[in-house]
Amino acid sequence: MNGKEKACRACRFLIEEGDKCPNCNETSFTTFWRGYVVILKPEESEIAKRMGITKTGKYALRLSR
Ligand SMILES: [Zn+2]
């Protein structure tokens, strides 16, 4: 509706379209999120390790719902 990306509830991966998370294959999303990080090299990123991220992409920092 607002054209904003939606965030995967399980891993916070942000996608613009589609119903399945490319990172963890979950199908539950929310558009209520705040802030994001772009992970370019998950294998070299401390944040990625902490968040359990294995795939390059944009991730929400916080989900509010
Ligand atoms: Zn996910």
N, CA, C, O and the ligand as a Tripos MOL2 file, in Angstrom:
@<TRIPOS>MOLECULE
protein
  261   259    66     0     0
PROTEIN
NO_CHARGES

@<TRIPOS>ATOM
      1 N           0.8270   -1.2080    0.0000 N.3       1 MET1
      2 CA          0.0000    0.0000    0.0000 C.3       1 MET1
      3 C           0.8610    1.2570    0.0000 C.2       1 MET1
      4 O           0.6150    2.1830   -0.7720 O.2       1 MET1
      5 N           1.8780    1.2870    0.8740 N.am      2 ASN2
      6 CA          2.7500    2.4600    0.9020 C.3       2 ASN2
      7 C           4.0120    2.2530    0.0720 C.2       2 ASN2
      8 O           4.8760    3.1280    0.0160 O.2       2 ASN2
      9 N           4.1130    1.1010   -0.5660 N.am      3 GLY3
     10 CA          5.2430    0.8440   -1.4520 C.3       3 GLY3
     11 C           6.5450    0.5760   -0.7270 C.2       3 GLY3
     12 O           7.6040    0.4790   -1.3480 O.2       3 GLY3
     13 N           6.4660    0.4590    0.5770 N.am      4 LYS4
     14 CA          7.6640    0.2160    1.3590 C.3       4 LYS4
     15 C           7.9750   -1.2810    1.3750 C.2       4 LYS4
     16 O           7.0860   -2.1180    1.2190 O.2       4 LYS4
     17 N           9.2300   -1.5920    1.5640 N.am      5 GLU5
     18 CA          9.5960   -2.9950    1.6770 C.3       5 GLU5
     19 C           8.9540   -3.6240    2.9050 C.2       5 GLU5
     20 O           8.6070   -2.9450    3.8710 O.2       5 GLU5
     21 N           8.8110   -4.9180    2.8380 N.am      6 LYS6
     22 CA          8.3410   -5.6260    4.0240 C.3       6 LYS6
     23 C           9.4800   -6.4690    4.5760 C.2       6 LYS6
     24 O          10.3650   -6.9200    3.8490 O.2       6 LYS6
     25 N           9.4240   -6.6630    5.8840 N.am      7 ALA7
     26 CA         10.4990   -7.3600    6.5670 C.3       7 ALA7
     27 C          10.0540   -8.7470    6.9980 C.2       7 ALA7
     28 O           8.9520   -8.9310    7.5160 O.2       7 ALA7
     29 N          10.9260   -9.7140    6.7760 N.am      8 CYS8
     30 CA         10.6770  -11.0720    7.2410 C.3       8 CYS8
     31 C          10.6510  -11.0760    8.7640 C.2       8 CYS8
     32 O          11.5550  -10.5380    9.4030 O.2       8 CYS8
     33 N           9.6320  -11.6720    9.3400 N.am      9 ARG9
     34 CA          9.5160  -11.6900   10.8020 C.3       9 ARG9
     35 C          10.5760  -12.5750   11.4510 C.2       9 ARG9
     36 O          10.9310  -12.3700   12.6110 O.2       9 ARG9
     37 N          11.0690  -13.5320   10.7230 N.am     10 ALA10
     38 CA         12.0330  -14.4690   11.2920 C.3      10 ALA10
     39 C          13.4550  -13.9140   11.2660 C.2      10 ALA10
     40 O          14.1640  -13.9910   12.2700 O.2      10 ALA10
     41 N          13.8840  -13.3520   10.1260 N.am     11 CYS11
     42 CA         15.2830  -12.9240   10.0180 C.3      11 CYS11
     43 C          15.4240  -11.4530    9.6470 C.2      11 CYS11
     44 O          16.5380  -10.9320    9.5980 O.2      11 CYS11
     45 N          14.2920  -10.7680    9.3820 N.am     12 ARG12
     46 CA         14.2670   -9.3230    9.0760 C.3      12 ARG12
     47 C          14.7770   -8.9600    7.6880 C.2      12 ARG12
     48 O          15.0360   -7.7860    7.4240 O.2      12 ARG12
     49 N          14.9250   -9.9090    6.8170 N.am     13 PHE13
     50 CA         15.2840   -9.6240    5.4420 C.3      13 PHE13
     51 C          14.2090   -8.7250    4.8300 C.2      13 PHE13
     52 O          13.0200   -8.9680    5.0360 O.2      13 PHE13
     53 N          14.6080   -7.6860    4.0770 N.am     14 LEU14
     54 CA         13.6420   -6.7730    3.4700 C.3      14 LEU14
     55 C          13.4420   -7.0980    1.9950 C.2      14 LEU14
     56 O          14.4030   -7.1900    1.2320 O.2      14 LEU14
     57 N          12.1880   -7.2690    1.6080 N.am     15 ILE15
     58 CA         11.8950   -7.5050    0.1950 C.3      15 ILE15
     59 C          10.8040   -6.5590   -0.2740 C.2      15 ILE15
     60 O           9.9710   -6.1150    0.5160 O.2      15 ILE15
     61 N          10.8140   -6.2530   -1.5640 N.am     16 GLU16
     62 CA          9.8010   -5.3590   -2.1220 C.3      16 GLU16
     63 C           8.6150   -6.1400   -2.6550 C.2      16 GLU16
     64 O           7.4770   -5.6740   -2.5970 O.2      16 GLU16
     65 N           8.8830   -7.3210   -3.1680 N.am     17 GLU17
     66 CA          7.7790   -8.1500   -3.6340 C.3      17 GLU17
     67 C           8.0820   -9.6170   -3.4270 C.2      17 GLU17
     68 O           9.2210  -10.0020   -3.1650 O.2      17 GLU17
     69 N           7.0580  -10.4240   -3.5480 N.am     18 GLY18
     70 CA          7.2170  -11.8510   -3.3210 C.3      18 GLY18
     71 C           6.6350  -12.2360   -1.9800 C.2      18 GLY18
     72 O           6.3350  -11.3740   -1.1530 O.2      18 GLY18
     73 N           6.4740  -13.5340   -1.7620 N.am     19 ASP19
     74 CA          5.8120  -14.0210   -0.5510 C.3      19 ASP19
     75 C           6.7320  -14.8720    0.3000 C.2      19 ASP19
     76 O           6.3580  -15.3190    1.3840 O.2      19 ASP19
     77 N           7.9380  -15.0930   -0.1990 N.am     20 LYS20
     78 CA          8.8310  -15.9880    0.5040 C.3      20 LYS20
     79 C          10.1700  -15.3060    0.7370 C.2      20 LYS20
     80 O          10.7190  -14.6660   -0.1600 O.2      20 LYS20
     81 N          10.6850  -15.4490    1.9460 N.am     21 CYS21
     82 CA         11.9650  -14.8350    2.2880 C.3      21 CYS21
     83 C          13.1140  -15.5710    1.5940 C.2      21 CYS21
     84 O          13.2400  -16.7880    1.7310 O.2      21 CYS21
     85 N          13.9560  -14.8390    0.8480 N.am     22 PRO22
     86 CA         15.0800  -15.4760    0.1540 C.3      22 PRO22
     87 C          16.1640  -15.9370    1.1280 C.2      22 PRO22
     88 O          16.9940  -16.7790    0.7850 O.2      22 PRO22
     89 N          16.1530  -15.3920    2.3230 N.am     23 ASN23
     90 CA         17.1840  -15.7580    3.3030 C.3      23 ASN23
     91 C          16.8180  -17.0100    4.0940 C.2      23 ASN23
     92 O          17.6410  -17.9120    4.2480 O.2      23 ASN23
     93 N          15.5860  -17.0660    4.5940 N.am     24 CYS24
     94 CA         15.2360  -18.1840    5.4800 C.3      24 CYS24
     95 C          13.9880  -18.9570    5.0340 C.2      24 CYS24
     96 O          13.5800  -19.9110    5.6960 O.2      24 CYS24
     97 N          13.3800  -18.5430    3.9070 N.am     25 ASN25
     98 CA         12.2140  -19.2410    3.3490 C.3      25 ASN25
     99 C          10.9300  -19.1100    4.1610 C.2      25 ASN25
    100 O           9.9520  -19.8070    3.8920 O.2      25 ASN25
    101 N          10.9270  -18.2210    5.1520 N.am     26 GLU26
    102 CA          9.7020  -17.9820    5.9060 C.3      26 GLU26
    103 C           8.7300  -17.1860    5.0370 C.2      26 GLU26
    104 O           9.1340  -16.5450    4.0670 O.2      26 GLU26
    105 N           7.4560  -17.2320    5.3920 N.am     27 THR27
    106 CA          6.4590  -16.5330    4.5720 C.3      27 THR27
    107 C           5.6900  -15.4850    5.3780 C.2      27 THR27
    108 O           4.6610  -14.9800    4.9270 O.2      27 THR27
    109 N           6.1920  -15.1610    6.5690 N.am     28 SER28
    110 CA          5.5210  -14.1770    7.4150 C.3      28 SER28
    111 C           6.2930  -12.8530    7.3920 C.2      28 SER28
    112 O           7.4770  -12.8020    7.7260 O.2      28 SER28
    113 N           5.5870  -11.7760    6.9880 N.am     29 PHE29
    114 CA          6.2440  -10.4760    6.8410 C.3      29 PHE29
    115 C           5.4830   -9.3800    7.5640 C.2      29 PHE29
    116 O           4.2930   -9.5110    7.8510 O.2      29 PHE29
    117 N           6.1910   -8.2940    7.8530 N.am     30 THR30
    118 CA          5.5420   -7.1220    8.4130 C.3      30 THR30
    119 C           6.0790   -5.8670    7.7270 C.2      30 THR30
    120 O           7.2460   -5.8180    7.3380 O.2      30 THR30
    121 N           5.2340   -4.8650    7.5820 N.am     31 THR31
    122 CA          5.7030   -3.5910    7.0230 C.3      31 THR31
    123 C           6.0340   -2.6160    8.1490 C.2      31 THR31
    124 O           6.4390   -1.4800    7.8980 O.2      31 THR31
    125 N           5.8590   -3.0650    9.3910 N.am     32 PHE32
    126 CA          6.1660   -2.2160   10.5380 C.3      32 PHE32
    127 C           7.5750   -2.4890   11.0490 C.2      32 PHE32
    128 O           7.7880   -3.3140   11.9370 O.2      32 PHE32
    129 N           8.5290   -1.7710   10.4620 N.am     33 TRP33
    130 CA          9.9210   -1.9490   10.8780 C.3      33 TRP33
    131 C          10.6080   -0.5910   10.8600 C.2      33 TRP33
    132 O          10.1230    0.3630   10.2510 O.2      33 TRP33
    133 N          11.7420   -0.5250   11.5380 N.am     34 ARG34
    134 CA         12.4910    0.7210   11.6410 C.3      34 ARG34
    135 C          13.9590    0.4990   11.3740 C.2      34 ARG34
    136 O          14.5690   -0.4260   11.9100 O.2      34 ARG34
    137 N          14.5210    1.3510   10.5430 N.am     35 GLY35
    138 CA         15.9500    1.3020   10.2750 C.3      35 GLY35
    139 C          16.3420    0.0560    9.5070 C.2      35 GLY35
    140 O          15.6330   -0.9510    9.5360 O.2      35 GLY35
    141 N          17.4580    0.1240    8.8270 N.am     36 TYR36
    142 CA         17.9240   -1.0760    8.1360 C.3      36 TYR36
    143 C          19.4290   -1.0620    7.9730 C.2      36 TYR36
    144 O          20.0710   -0.0140    8.0460 O.2      36 TYR36
    145 N          19.9710   -2.2250    7.7540 N.am     37 VAL37
    146 CA         21.3820   -2.3530    7.4090 C.3      37 VAL37
    147 C          21.4630   -3.0770    6.0830 C.2      37 VAL37
    148 O          20.6350   -3.9330    5.7730 O.2      37 VAL37
    149 N          22.4840   -2.7170    5.2950 N.am     38 VAL38
    150 CA         22.7220   -3.4470    4.0620 C.3      38 VAL38
    151 C          23.9140   -4.3530    4.3050 C.2      38 VAL38
    152 O          25.0080   -3.8920    4.6310 O.2      38 VAL38
    153 N          23.6910   -5.6320    4.1450 N.am     39 ILE39
    154 CA         24.7590   -6.6040    4.3510 C.3      39 ILE39
    155 C          25.2960   -7.0340    2.9850 C.2      39 ILE39
    156 O          24.5980   -7.6690    2.1940 O.2      39 ILE39
    157 N          26.5550   -6.6700    2.7320 N.am     40 LEU40
    158 CA         27.1420   -6.9940    1.4350 C.3      40 LEU40
    159 C          27.9570   -8.2830    1.4810 C.2      40 LEU40
    160 O          27.9500   -9.0820    0.5450 O.2      40 LEU40
    161 N          28.6630   -8.4600    2.6040 N.am     41 LYS41
    162 CA         29.4610   -9.6780    2.7510 C.3      41 LYS41
    163 C          29.1560  -10.3110    4.0970 C.2      41 LYS41
    164 O          29.8500  -10.0680    5.0850 O.2      41 LYS41
    165 N          28.1130  -11.1250    4.1240 N.am     42 PRO42
    166 CA         27.6600  -11.7220    5.3870 C.3      42 PRO42
    167 C          28.7760  -12.4850    6.1020 C.2      42 PRO42
    168 O          28.8380  -12.4950    7.3310 O.2      42 PRO42
    169 N          29.6500  -13.1170    5.3350 N.am     43 GLU43
    170 CA         30.6950  -13.9400    5.9650 C.3      43 GLU43
    171 C          31.7420  -13.0790    6.6700 C.2      43 GLU43
    172 O          32.4910  -13.5790    7.5100 O.2      43 GLU43
    173 N          31.8000  -11.7650    6.3280 N.am     44 GLU44
    174 CA         32.7950  -10.8880    6.9500 C.3      44 GLU44
    175 C          32.1690   -9.8920    7.9210 C.2      44 GLU44
    176 O          32.8720   -9.0740    8.5140 O.2      44 GLU44
    177 N          30.8620   -9.9600    8.0830 N.am     45 SER45
    178 CA         30.1680   -8.9590    8.8870 C.3      45 SER45
    179 C          29.7980   -9.4560   10.2790 C.2      45 SER45
    180 O          29.1660  -10.5000   10.4360 O.2      45 SER45
    181 N          30.2080   -8.6840   11.2880 N.am     46 GLU46
    182 CA         29.8670   -9.0290   12.6650 C.3      46 GLU46
    183 C          28.3650   -8.9380   12.8930 C.2      46 GLU46
    184 O          27.7720   -9.7820   13.5650 O.2      46 GLU46
    185 N          27.7570   -7.8920   12.3200 N.am     47 ILE47
    186 CA         26.3080   -7.7170   12.4670 C.3      47 ILE47
    187 C          25.5880   -8.9150   11.8690 C.2      47 ILE47
    188 O          24.6470   -9.4440   12.4610 O.2      47 ILE47
    189 N          26.0290   -9.3330   10.7120 N.am     48 ALA48
    190 CA         25.4070  -10.4710   10.0500 C.3      48 ALA48
    191 C          25.4890  -11.7170   10.9140 C.2      48 ALA48
    192 O          24.5230  -12.4710   11.0310 O.2      48 ALA48
    193 N          26.6440  -11.9240   11.5130 N.am     49 LYS49
    194 CA         26.8130  -13.0910   12.3710 C.3      49 LYS49
    195 C          25.8700  -13.0240   13.5580 C.2      49 LYS49
    196 O          25.2380  -14.0130   13.9280 O.2      49 LYS49
    197 N          25.7870  -11.8320   14.1490 N.am     50 ARG50
    198 CA         24.9310  -11.6480   15.3190 C.3      50 ARG50
    199 C          23.4580  -11.8530   14.9690 C.2      50 ARG50
    200 O          22.6790  -12.3570   15.7780 O.2      50 ARG50
    201 N          23.0900  -11.4530   13.7480 N.am     51 MET51
    202 CA         21.6890  -11.5600   13.3400 C.3      51 MET51
    203 C          21.3750  -12.8820   12.6500 C.2      51 MET51
    204 O          20.2240  -13.1440   12.3030 O.2      51 MET51
    205 N          22.3880  -13.7110   12.4500 N.am     52 GLY52
    206 CA         22.1700  -14.9920   11.7920 C.3      52 GLY52
    207 C          21.9120  -14.8610   10.3040 C.2      52 GLY52
    208 O          21.1570  -15.6390    9.7220 O.2      52 GLY52
    209 N          22.5510  -13.8650    9.6910 N.am     53 ILE53
    210 CA         22.3260  -13.5870    8.2720 C.3      53 ILE53
    211 C          23.3670  -14.2950    7.4140 C.2      53 ILE53
    212 O          24.5630  -14.2440    7.6980 O.2      53 ILE53
    213 N          22.9000  -14.9470    6.3700 N.am     54 THR54
    214 CA         23.8310  -15.6460    5.4820 C.3      54 THR54
    215 C          23.7390  -15.1330    4.0570 C.2      54 THR54
    216 O          24.5470  -15.5050    3.2070 O.2      54 THR54
    217 N          22.7630  -14.2840    3.7920 N.am     55 LYS55
    218 CA         22.5240  -13.8410    2.4280 C.3      55 LYS55
    219 C          22.6810  -12.3250    2.3030 C.2      55 LYS55
    220 O          22.2510  -11.5740    3.1790 O.2      55 LYS55
    221 N          23.3070  -11.8800    1.1950 N.am     56 THR56
    222 CA         23.4630  -10.4650    0.9170 C.3      56 THR56
    223 C          22.1030   -9.7950    0.7540 C.2      56 THR56
    224 O          21.2080  -10.3390    0.1080 O.2      56 THR56
    225 N          21.9550   -8.6140    1.3430 N.am     57 GLY57
    226 CA         20.6860   -7.9060    1.1840 C.3      57 GLY57
    227 C          20.4670   -6.8560    2.2420 C.2      57 GLY57
    228 O          21.3700   -6.5200    3.0080 O.2      57 GLY57
    229 N          19.2420   -6.3370    2.2740 N.am     58 LYS58
    230 CA         18.8620   -5.2980    3.2170 C.3      58 LYS58
    231 C          18.0740   -5.9270    4.3520 C.2      58 LYS58
    232 O          17.1770   -6.7360    4.1170 O.2      58 LYS58
    233 N          18.4070   -5.5550    5.5880 N.am     59 TYR59
    234 CA         17.7490   -6.1330    6.7500 C.3      59 TYR59
    235 C          17.2490   -5.0420    7.6910 C.2      59 TYR59
    236 O          17.9520   -4.0680    7.9610 O.2      59 TYR59
    237 N          16.0470   -5.2160    8.1760 N.am     60 ALA60
    238 CA         15.4890   -4.2760    9.1420 C.3      60 ALA60
    239 C          16.2060   -4.4400   10.4800 C.2      60 ALA60
    240 O          16.5580   -5.5510   10.8770 O.2      60 ALA60
    241 N          16.4150   -3.3210   11.1650 N.am     61 LEU61
    242 CA         17.0620   -3.3810   12.4690 C.3      61 LEU61
    243 C          16.0620   -3.7490   13.5570 C.2      61 LEU61
    244 O          16.3730   -4.4940   14.4850 O.2      61 LEU61
    245 N          14.8450   -3.2060   13.4200 N.am     62 ARG62
    246 CA         13.8260   -3.4600   14.4310 C.3      62 ARG62
    247 C          12.4790   -3.7030   13.7980 C.2      62 ARG62
    248 O          12.0950   -3.0310   12.8400 O.2      62 ARG62
    249 N          11.7690   -4.6660   14.3390 N.am     63 LEU63
    250 CA         10.3820   -4.8700   13.9320 C.3      63 LEU63
    251 C           9.5150   -4.3250   15.0540 C.2      63 LEU63
    252 O           9.7360   -4.6210   16.2280 O.2      63 LEU63
    253 N           8.5250   -3.5240   14.6770 N.am     64 SER64
    254 CA          7.7010   -2.9660   15.7520 C.3      64 SER64
    255 C           6.4120   -3.7390   15.9670 C.2      64 SER64
    256 O           5.6930   -3.5040   16.9380 O.2      64 SER64
    257 N           6.1170   -4.6740   15.0470 N.am     65 ARG65
    258 CA          4.9420   -5.5140   15.2540 C.3      65 ARG65
    259 C           5.1880   -6.9220   14.7640 C.2      65 ARG65
    260 O           4.3030   -7.7720   14.8590 O.2      65 ARG65
    261 ZN         13.6630  -14.5040    6.6070 Zn       66 ZN66
@<TRIPOS>BOND
     1     1     2 1
     2     2     3 1
     3     3     4 2
     4     3     5 am
     5     5     6 1
     6     6     7 1
     7     7     8 2
     8     7     9 am
     9     9    10 1
    10    10    11 1
    11    11    12 2
    12    11    13 am
    13    13    14 1
    14    14    15 1
    15    15    16 2
    16    15    17 am
    17    17    18 1
    18    18    19 1
    19    19    20 2
    20    19    21 am
    21    21    22 1
    22    22    23 1
    23    23    24 2
    24    23    25 am
    25    25    26 1
    26    26    27 1
    27    27    28 2
    28    27    29 am
    29    29    30 1
    30    30    31 1
    31    31    32 2
    32    31    33 am
    33    33    34 1
    34    34    35 1
    35    35    36 2
    36    35    37 am
    37    37    38 1
    38    38    39 1
    39    39    40 2
    40    39    41 am
    41    41    42 1
    42    42    43 1
    43    43    44 2
    44    43    45 am
    45    45    46 1
    46    46    47 1
    47    47    48 2
    48    47    49 am
    49    49    50 1
    50    50    51 1
    51    51    52 2
    52    51    53 am
    53    53    54 1
    54    54    55 1
    55    55    56 2
    56    55    57 am
    57    57    58 1
    58    58    59 1
    59    59    60 2
    60    59    61 am
    61    61    62 1
    62    62    63 1
    63    63    64 2
    64    63    65 am
    65    65    66 1
    66    66    67 1
    67    67    68 2
    68    67    69 am
    69    69    70 1
    70    70    71 1
    71    71    72 2
    72    71    73 am
    73    73    74 1
    74    74    75 1
    75    75    76 2
    76    75    77 am
    77    77    78 1
    78    78    79 1
    79    79    80 2
    80    79    81 am
    81    81    82 1
    82    82    83 1
    83    83    84 2
    84    83    85 am
    85    85    86 1
    86    86    87 1
    87    87    88 2
    88    87    89 am
    89    89    90 1
    90    90    91 1
    91    91    92 2
    92    91    93 am
    93    93    94 1
    94    94    95 1
    95    95    96 2
    96    95    97 am
    97    97    98 1
    98    98    99 1
    99    99   100 2
   100    99   101 am
   101   101   102 1
   102   102   103 1
   103   103   104 2
   104   103   105 am
   105   105   106 1
   106   106   107 1
   107   107   108 2
   108   107   109 am
   109   109   110 1
   110   110   111 1
   111   111   112 2
   112   111   113 am
   113   113   114 1
   114   114   115 1
   115   115   116 2
   116   115   117 am
   117   117   118 1
   118   118   119 1
   119   119   120 2
   120   119   121 am
   121   121   122 1
   122   122   123 1
   123   123   124 2
   124   123   125 am
   125   125   126 1
   126   126   127 1
   127   127   128 2
   128   127   129 am
   129   129   130 1
   130   130   131 1
   131   131   132 2
   132   131   133 am
   133   133   134 1
   134   134   135 1
   135   135   136 2
   136   135   137 am
   137   137   138 1
   138   138   139 1
   139   139   140 2
   140   139   141 am
   141   141   142 1
   142   142   143 1
   143   143   144 2
   144   143   145 am
   145   145   146 1
   146   146   147 1
   147   147   148 2
   148   147   149 am
   149   149   150 1
   150   150   151 1
   151   151   152 2
   152   151   153 am
   153   153   154 1
   154   154   155 1
   155   155   156 2
   156   155   157 am
   157   157   158 1
   158   158   159 1
   159   159   160 2
   160   159   161 am
   161   161   162 1
   162   162   163 1
   163   163   164 2
   164   163   165 am
   165   165   166 1
   166   166   167 1
   167   167   168 2
   168   167   169 am
   169   169   170 1
   170   170   171 1
   171   171   172 2
   172   171   173 am
   173   173   174 1
   174   174   175 1
   175   175   176 2
   176   175   177 am
   177   177   178 1
   178   178   179 1
   179   179   180 2
   180   179   181 am
   181   181   182 1
   182   182   183 1
   183   183   184 2
   184   183   185 am
   185   185   186 1
   186   186   187 1
   187   187   188 2
   188   187   189 am
   189   189   190 1
   190   190   191 1
   191   191   192 2
   192   191   193 am
   193   193   194 1
   194   194   195 1
   195   195   196 2
   196   195   197 am
   197   197   198 1
   198   198   199 1
   199   199   200 2
   200   199   201 am
   201   201   202 1
   202   202   203 1
   203   203   204 2
   204   203   205 am
   205   205   206 1
   206   206   207 1
   207   207   208 2
   208   207   209 am
   209   209   210 1
   210   210   211 1
   211   211   212 2
   212   211   213 am
   213   213   214 1
   214   214   215 1
   215   215   216 2
   216   215   217 am
   217   217   218 1
   218   218   219 1
   219   219   220 2
   220   219   221 am
   221   221   222 1
   222   222   223 1
   223   223   224 2
   224   223   225 am
   225   225   226 1
   226   226   227 1
   227   227   228 2
   228   227   229 am
   229   229   230 1
   230   230   231 1
   231   231   232 2
   232   231   233 am
   233   233   234 1
   234   234   235 1
   235   235   236 2
   236   235   237 am
   237   237   238 1
   238   238   239 1
   239   239   240 2
   240   239   241 am
   241   241   242 1
   242   242   243 1
   243   243   244 2
   244   243   245 am
   245   245   246 1
   246   246   247 1
   247   247   248 2
   248   247   249 am
   249   249   250 1
   250   250   251 1
   251   251   252 2
   252   251   253 am
   253   253   254 1
   254   254   255 1
   255   255   256 2
   256   255   257 am
   257   257   258 1
   258   258   259 1
   259   259   260 2
@<TRIPOS>SUBSTRUCTURE
     1 MET1         2 RESIDUE 1 A MET
     2 ASN2         6 RESIDUE 1 A ASN
     3 GLY3        10 RESIDUE 1 A GLY
     4 LYS4        14 RESIDUE 1 A LYS
     5 GLU5        18 RESIDUE 1 A GLU
     6 LYS6        22 RESIDUE 1 A LYS
     7 ALA7        26 RESIDUE 1 A ALA
     8 CYS8        30 RESIDUE 1 A CYS
     9 ARG9        34 RESIDUE 1 A ARG
    10 ALA10       38 RESIDUE 1 A ALA
    11 CYS11       42 RESIDUE 1 A CYS
    12 ARG12       46 RESIDUE 1 A ARG
    13 PHE13       50 RESIDUE 1 A PHE
    14 LEU14       54 RESIDUE 1 A LEU
    15 ILE15       58 RESIDUE 1 A ILE
    16 GLU16       62 RESIDUE 1 A GLU
    17 GLU17       66 RESIDUE 1 A GLU
    18 GLY18       70 RESIDUE 1 A GLY
    19 ASP19       74 RESIDUE 1 A ASP
    20 LYS20       78 RESIDUE 1 A LYS
    21 CYS21       82 RESIDUE 1 A CYS
    22 PRO22       86 RESIDUE 1 A PRO
    23 ASN23       90 RESIDUE 1 A ASN
    24 CYS24       94 RESIDUE 1 A CYS
    25 ASN25       98 RESIDUE 1 A ASN
    26 GLU26      102 RESIDUE 1 A GLU
    27 THR27      106 RESIDUE 1 A THR
    28 SER28      110 RESIDUE 1 A SER
    29 PHE29      114 RESIDUE 1 A PHE
    30 THR30      118 RESIDUE 1 A THR
    31 THR31      122 RESIDUE 1 A THR
    32 PHE32      126 RESIDUE 1 A PHE
    33 TRP33      130 RESIDUE 1 A TRP
    34 ARG34      134 RESIDUE 1 A ARG
    35 GLY35      138 RESIDUE 1 A GLY
    36 TYR36      142 RESIDUE 1 A TYR
    37 VAL37      146 RESIDUE 1 A VAL
    38 VAL38      150 RESIDUE 1 A VAL
    39 ILE39      154 RESIDUE 1 A ILE
    40 LEU40      158 RESIDUE 1 A LEU
    41 LYS41      162 RESIDUE 1 A LYS
    42 PRO42      166 RESIDUE 1 A PRO
    43 GLU43      170 RESIDUE 1 A GLU
    44 GLU44      174 RESIDUE 1 A GLU
    45 SER45      178 RESIDUE 1 A SER
    46 GLU46      182 RESIDUE 1 A GLU
    47 ILE47      186 RESIDUE 1 A ILE
    48 ALA48      190 RESIDUE 1 A ALA
    49 LYS49      194 RESIDUE 1 A LYS
    50 ARG50      198 RESIDUE 1 A ARG
    51 MET51      202 RESIDUE 1 A MET
    52 GLY52      206 RESIDUE 1 A GLY
    53 ILE53      210 RESIDUE 1 A ILE
    54 THR54      214 RESIDUE 1 A THR
    55 LYS55      218 RESIDUE 1 A LYS
    56 THR56      222 RESIDUE 1 A THR
    57 GLY57      226 RESIDUE 1 A GLY
    58 LYS58      230 RESIDUE 1 A LYS
    59 TYR59      234 RESIDUE 1 A TYR
    60 ALA60      238 RESIDUE 1 A ALA
    61 LEU61      242 RESIDUE 1 A LEU
    62 ARG62      246 RESIDUE 1 A ARG
    63 LEU63      250 RESIDUE 1 A LEU
    64 SER64      254 RESIDUE 1 A SER
    65 ARG65      258 RESIDUE 1 A ARG
    66 ZN66       261 GROUP 0 **** ****
